[in-house]
């Protein structure tokens, strides 16, 4: 598996997510980076929070992918998912 986002920038990714699951309204299940053929499976949701920027929200998910941790962000203004730090 490649290192996740070593440049400390946000990278746009495709995410498969489950919506409306019990107490967590959204849970990312896997993500695929641009140029890769296989998706990385999220093995555990470690933390989720919402940050508000004016009238819009950023949904932030800290997830485990195998033994590595990464942060996925959903921007409710652009409707894009990002892999961050």
C-alpha positions as CSV (number, residue, x, y, z in Angstrom):
1,X,0.0,0.0,0.0
2,X,1.3,3.5,-0.9
3,X,1.8,6.1,1.8
4,X,-1.2,8.2,2.4
5,X,-0.8,11.9,1.5
6,X,2.7,12.5,2.6
7,X,2.6,16.1,1.2
8,X,0.1,17.3,3.8
9,X,-2.3,18.6,1.2
10,X,-5.8,17.6,0.4
11,X,-6.2,15.0,-2.3
12,X,-9.5,14.5,-4.0
13,X,-10.7,10.9,-3.7
14,X,-13.7,8.7,-4.6
15,X,-15.5,7.4,-1.5
16,X,-18.0,4.6,-1.0
17,X,-20.0,5.5,2.1
18,X,-23.0,4.1,4.0
19,X,-25.6,6.7,5.0
20,X,-28.2,6.4,7.8
21,X,-26.4,3.7,9.8
22,X,-27.7,3.8,13.5
23,X,-26.1,6.7,15.4
24,X,-23.6,7.6,12.7
25,X,-25.4,9.3,9.8
26,X,-22.5,8.6,7.4
27,X,-19.7,6.1,7.5
28,X,-17.0,5.8,4.8
29,X,-16.4,2.2,3.7
30,X,-13.6,2.5,1.2
31,X,-11.8,5.1,-1.0
32,X,-10.0,5.2,-4.2
33,X,-7.2,7.6,-5.1
34,X,-6.9,9.0,-8.6
35,X,-4.9,6.7,-10.9
36,X,-5.3,3.6,-8.7
37,X,-7.4,0.6,-9.9
38,X,-8.2,-0.8,-6.4
39,X,-10.0,0.9,-3.6
40,X,-8.5,1.0,0.0
41,X,-10.9,-0.6,2.5
42,X,-11.6,1.3,5.7
43,X,-11.2,-1.2,8.5
44,X,-12.3,1.1,11.4
45,X,-14.0,4.4,11.9
46,X,-12.0,6.0,14.7
47,X,-13.6,9.5,15.0
48,X,-16.1,11.7,13.2
49,X,-16.9,15.4,13.7
50,X,-18.4,18.3,11.8
51,X,-16.8,21.7,11.3
52,X,-19.0,24.6,10.1
53,X,-17.6,27.2,7.6
54,X,-20.4,29.8,7.3
55,X,-23.5,28.1,5.9
56,X,-21.6,24.9,4.9
57,X,-20.1,22.0,6.8
58,X,-17.1,19.8,6.5
59,X,-17.6,16.3,7.8
60,X,-14.3,14.9,9.0
61,X,-13.6,11.2,9.5
62,X,-10.5,9.7,11.1
63,X,-10.3,6.1,9.8
64,X,-8.0,3.1,10.0
65,X,-6.9,1.4,6.8
66,X,-5.1,-1.6,8.0
67,X,-2.6,-0.3,10.5
68,X,-2.4,3.2,9.0
69,X,-4.6,6.1,10.1
70,X,-5.9,8.8,7.7
71,X,-8.4,11.6,7.6
72,X,-11.3,11.7,5.0
73,X,-13.2,15.0,4.7
74,X,-16.5,15.6,2.9
75,X,-17.1,19.2,1.8
76,X,-20.8,19.9,1.8
77,X,-20.3,22.9,-0.4
78,X,-18.5,21.3,-3.3
79,X,-19.8,17.7,-2.5
80,X,-16.3,16.3,-2.9
81,X,-14.4,13.9,-0.7
82,X,-10.8,14.6,0.2
83,X,-7.9,12.6,1.7
84,X,-6.2,14.9,4.2
85,X,-3.0,14.6,6.3
